[in-house]
Amino acid sequence: MVDAGRPITLTEPTGTPPPATPTPDGGVMTLVDHLAELRNRIIKCILAIAVGSAIGWVATPRLMDFLRQPIGNRELIFLSPGEAFFVYLKISVAAGLILAMPVLLYQLWAFVAPGLTTEERKVARPWIPLALLLFVIGVVIAYVILPFAMGFLLGFEIPGVNRAEITMNNYFGFITTLFLAFGLMMEFPILLLGLSRVGIVTSQRLRTIRRYVIVGIAIFSTVVTPGGDIVSPTVLGLTMYVLFEISIWAIRRSGR
């Protein structure tokens, strides 16, 4: 019961404020500190992508020769004066994202780590190199299936009737989207393991919804892969399903 004769001032606490995030040196971070930290991490990520893109710009001619191998001597055309420039830019930025991935993952870890306990940091620390390894594996898988995807798509040409004229933007846009889609989707197990650590999912729950996950993977793989071929979504879907089963095993081994 409130004492009617006791004045209440604006400085009197009316509840327990949420605890601030501890920092590695034993201090705490306020909301303003969090926002400033997030801004600094984003700036560093942007700089890393810019540096990687600059390197990618220099290497773009050699990358284009390397990526054209699946279509042999077939000519690529461009339909507007600026198309070749934007293709160069697209390839360089995609290369920049790939080259900057170690920095991006580290900045993500550096932002999240102060909010974790010592034990949680010890458990989560190996996920950073693992996430980088999975991203690289995804890009490699995309390059391996690229000739098969292109062979499937170009196999519908009818000799003497039609011949596809492939533009630079369409071809290299297909490749960069494919590479980034496979690289990012390989982070699927990291997401599931992270959700299990905060108690959102368990191995039992994942086994229970397995059939729905399979349907979701099939739909997602079809939507996210470019080109409309059968090979890309099939390989991506099978890869994601294998990673899903591995994630269930890893979560069960962790006791969750």
C-alpha positions as CSV (number, residue, x, y, z in Angstrom):
1,M,0.0,0.0,0.0
2,V,1.3,3.4,-0.9
3,D,1.9,6.0,1.9
4,A,-0.3,9.0,1.0
5,G,2.0,11.3,2.9
6,R,5.2,10.2,1.2
7,P,6.0,12.1,-2.0
8,I,7.1,10.2,-5.0
9,T,9.9,11.8,-7.0
10,L,10.9,11.1,-10.6
11,T,14.2,9.7,-9.5
12,E,12.6,7.0,-7.3
13,P,12.9,3.6,-9.0
14,T,9.6,1.9,-9.7
15,G,11.0,-1.5,-10.8
16,T,14.1,-3.4,-11.5
17,P,15.8,-2.3,-14.7
18,P,17.0,-5.0,-17.1
19,P,20.6,-6.0,-16.6
20,A,23.1,-4.4,-19.0
21,T,25.2,-6.7,-21.1
22,P,28.6,-7.5,-19.5
23,T,31.7,-6.8,-21.4
24,P,34.8,-9.0,-21.4
25,D,36.7,-6.5,-19.1
26,G,33.9,-6.9,-16.5
27,G,32.0,-3.7,-17.3
28,V,28.5,-3.3,-18.7
29,M,27.1,-2.0,-22.0
30,T,24.1,0.2,-22.2
31,L,21.7,0.4,-25.1
32,V,23.6,3.4,-26.5
33,D,26.8,1.4,-26.3
34,H,25.2,-1.5,-28.1
35,L,24.1,0.8,-30.9
36,A,27.5,2.3,-31.2
37,E,29.1,-1.1,-31.2
38,L,26.7,-2.3,-33.9
39,R,27.5,0.8,-36.0
40,N,31.2,0.2,-35.7
41,R,30.8,-3.5,-36.7
42,I,28.7,-2.6,-39.7
43,I,31.3,0.0,-40.9
44,K,34.0,-2.6,-40.6
45,C,32.0,-5.1,-42.6
46,I,31.3,-2.5,-45.3
47,L,35.0,-1.7,-45.5
48,A,35.9,-5.3,-45.7
49,I,33.4,-5.8,-48.6
50,A,34.8,-2.7,-50.3
51,V,38.4,-4.0,-50.1
52,G,37.3,-7.4,-51.3
53,S,35.3,-5.9,-54.1
54,A,38.4,-3.8,-55.2
55,I,40.4,-7.0,-55.4
56,G,37.6,-8.7,-57.2
57,W,37.4,-5.8,-59.7
58,V,41.1,-6.3,-60.6
59,A,40.6,-10.1,-60.9
60,T,37.3,-9.9,-62.8
61,P,38.7,-10.6,-66.3
62,R,40.4,-13.8,-65.1
63,L,37.3,-14.7,-63.1
64,M,35.1,-14.3,-66.2
65,D,37.4,-16.5,-68.3
66,F,37.3,-19.1,-65.5
67,L,33.5,-19.0,-65.1
68,R,32.9,-19.2,-68.8
69,Q,34.4,-22.7,-69.0
70,P,31.1,-24.5,-68.6
71,I,29.7,-23.0,-71.8
72,G,32.9,-23.5,-73.9
73,N,33.3,-21.2,-76.8
74,R,29.7,-19.9,-76.8
75,E,29.6,-16.1,-77.2
76,L,28.1,-13.9,-74.6
77,I,26.4,-10.7,-75.7
78,F,25.4,-7.5,-74.0
79,L,22.3,-5.5,-74.9
80,S,23.0,-2.1,-73.5
81,P,26.1,0.1,-73.3
82,G,26.2,-0.2,-69.5
83,E,25.6,-3.9,-69.2
84,A,29.2,-4.9,-69.4
85,F,30.1,-2.4,-66.6
86,F,27.4,-3.6,-64.3
87,V,28.4,-7.2,-64.9
88,Y,32.0,-6.3,-63.9
89,L,30.6,-4.6,-60.8
90,K,28.3,-7.6,-59.9
91,I,31.2,-10.1,-60.2
92,S,33.5,-7.9,-58.2
93,V,31.0,-7.4,-55.4
94,A,30.2,-11.1,-55.3
95,A,34.0,-11.8,-55.1
96,G,34.2,-9.1,-52.4
97,L,31.5,-10.8,-50.3
98,I,33.3,-14.1,-50.6
99,L,36.7,-12.7,-49.7
100,A,35.3,-10.6,-46.8
101,M,33.4,-13.6,-45.3
102,P,36.0,-14.3,-42.6
103,V,35.8,-10.6,-41.5
104,L,32.0,-10.6,-41.6
105,L,31.8,-13.8,-39.5
106,Y,34.4,-12.4,-37.0
107,Q,32.5,-9.1,-36.7
108,L,29.3,-11.0,-36.0
109,W,31.0,-13.1,-33.4
110,A,32.6,-10.0,-31.8
111,F,29.2,-8.3,-31.5
112,V,27.4,-11.3,-30.0
113,A,30.1,-12.7,-27.8
114,P,29.9,-10.1,-25.0
115,G,26.3,-11.1,-24.3
116,L,27.3,-14.8,-23.8
117,T,28.6,-16.4,-20.6
118,T,32.1,-17.8,-20.5
119,E,30.8,-21.3,-21.0
120,E,28.6,-20.3,-24.0
121,R,31.5,-18.5,-25.6
122,K,33.7,-21.6,-25.2
123,V,31.0,-23.7,-26.9
124,A,30.2,-21.2,-29.7
125,R,33.8,-20.2,-30.6
126,P,34.4,-23.2,-32.9
127,W,31.3,-22.3,-34.9
128,I,33.0,-19.3,-36.6
129,P,35.7,-21.3,-38.5
130,L,33.0,-24.0,-39.1
131,A,30.7,-21.4,-40.6
132,L,33.5,-20.2,-42.9
133,L,34.3,-23.8,-43.9
134,L,30.6,-24.5,-44.7
135,F,30.4,-21.3,-46.8
136,V,33.4,-22.4,-48.9
137,I,32.0,-25.9,-49.3
138,G,28.8,-24.4,-50.6
139,V,30.6,-22.3,-53.2
140,V,32.6,-25.3,-54.3
141,I,29.4,-27.4,-54.6
142,A,27.8,-24.7,-56.7
143,Y,30.8,-24.6,-59.1
144,V,30.8,-28.4,-59.4
145,I,27.1,-28.5,-60.4
146,L,27.4,-25.5,-62.7
147,P,28.3,-27.4,-65.9
148,F,25.4,-29.9,-65.2
149,A,22.9,-27.1,-64.6
150,M,24.0,-25.3,-67.8
151,G,24.0,-28.5,-69.8
152,F,20.4,-29.2,-68.7
153,L,19.2,-25.7,-69.6
154,L,21.0,-25.5,-72.9
155,G,20.0,-29.1,-73.8
156,F,16.5,-27.9,-74.9
157,E,17.9,-26.1,-77.9
158,I,16.6,-27.6,-81.2
159,P,19.4,-27.8,-83.8
160,G,18.5,-25.7,-86.9
161,V,15.5,-24.2,-85.2
162,N,16.7,-22.0,-82.4
163,R,19.9,-21.1,-80.6
164,A,19.9,-19.3,-77.3
165,E,21.7,-15.9,-77.2
166,I,23.1,-15.6,-73.7
167,T,23.7,-12.2,-72.3
168,M,26.6,-11.4,-70.0
169,N,24.1,-10.2,-67.3
170,N,22.0,-13.3,-67.4
171,Y,24.9,-15.8,-67.4
172,F,27.1,-14.1,-64.7
173,G,24.0,-13.1,-62.7
174,F,23.0,-16.8,-62.7
175,I,26.4,-17.8,-61.5
176,T,26.8,-15.2,-58.7
177,T,23.3,-15.9,-57.4
178,L,24.0,-19.6,-57.4
179,F,27.3,-19.3,-55.6
180,L,26.0,-17.0,-52.9
181,A,22.8,-19.1,-52.5
182,F,24.7,-22.3,-51.9
183,G,27.3,-20.6,-49.7
184,L,24.7,-18.9,-47.4
185,M,22.4,-22.0,-47.3
186,M,25.3,-24.1,-46.0
187,E,25.0,-22.1,-42.8
188,F,21.8,-24.0,-42.1
189,P,23.3,-26.2,-39.3
190,I,24.8,-23.2,-37.5
191,L,21.4,-21.6,-37.3
192,L,19.8,-24.8,-35.9
193,L,22.6,-25.3,-33.4
194,G,22.2,-21.7,-32.3
195,L,18.5,-22.1,-31.8
196,S,19.0,-25.2,-29.8
197,R,21.5,-23.4,-27.5
198,V,18.8,-20.8,-26.6
199,G,16.2,-23.5,-26.1
200,I,14.0,-22.7,-29.1
201,V,14.4,-26.1,-30.8
202,T,15.4,-29.6,-29.6
203,S,16.4,-32.7,-31.4
204,Q,13.1,-34.4,-30.5
205,R,11.1,-31.4,-31.9
206,L,13.2,-31.4,-35.1
207,R,12.5,-35.1,-35.6
208,T,8.8,-34.6,-35.0
209,I,8.6,-31.9,-37.8
210,R,10.9,-33.7,-40.2
211,R,8.3,-34.2,-42.9
212,Y,7.4,-30.5,-42.9
213,V,11.0,-29.5,-43.0
214,I,11.5,-31.7,-46.1
215,V,8.6,-30.0,-47.9
216,G,10.0,-26.6,-46.8
217,I,13.5,-27.4,-48.1
218,A,12.1,-28.6,-51.4
219,I,10.1,-25.3,-51.9
220,F,12.9,-23.1,-50.6
221,S,15.5,-24.8,-52.8
222,T,13.3,-24.3,-55.9
223,V,12.7,-20.6,-55.1
224,V,16.2,-19.6,-54.1
225,T,18.1,-21.2,-57.0
226,P,18.2,-19.3,-60.3
227,G,17.8,-20.6,-63.8
228,G,14.8,-22.9,-63.5
229,D,16.8,-26.1,-64.0
230,I,16.3,-29.3,-62.0
231,V,19.9,-29.9,-61.1
232,S,20.5,-26.8,-58.8
233,P,17.5,-27.1,-56.5
234,T,17.9,-30.9,-56.3
235,V,21.5,-30.7,-55.2
236,L,20.8,-27.8,-52.8
237,G,17.8,-29.6,-51.4
238,L,19.7,-32.8,-50.8
239,T,22.6,-31.0,-49.3
240,M,20.3,-29.0,-46.9
241,Y,18.5,-32.2,-45.9
242,V,21.8,-34.0,-45.1
243,L,22.9,-31.0,-43.0
244,F,19.5,-31.1,-41.3
245,E,20.0,-34.7,-40.2
246,I,23.6,-33.9,-39.1
247,S,22.2,-31.0,-37.1
248,I,19.7,-33.3,-35.3
249,W,22.6,-35.7,-34.5
250,A,24.8,-32.9,-33.2
251,I,22.0,-31.4,-31.1
252,R,21.1,-34.8,-29.6
253,R,24.8,-35.3,-28.8
254,S,24.8,-32.0,-26.9
255,G,22.0,-33.3,-24.7
256,R,19.2,-31.1,-26.1
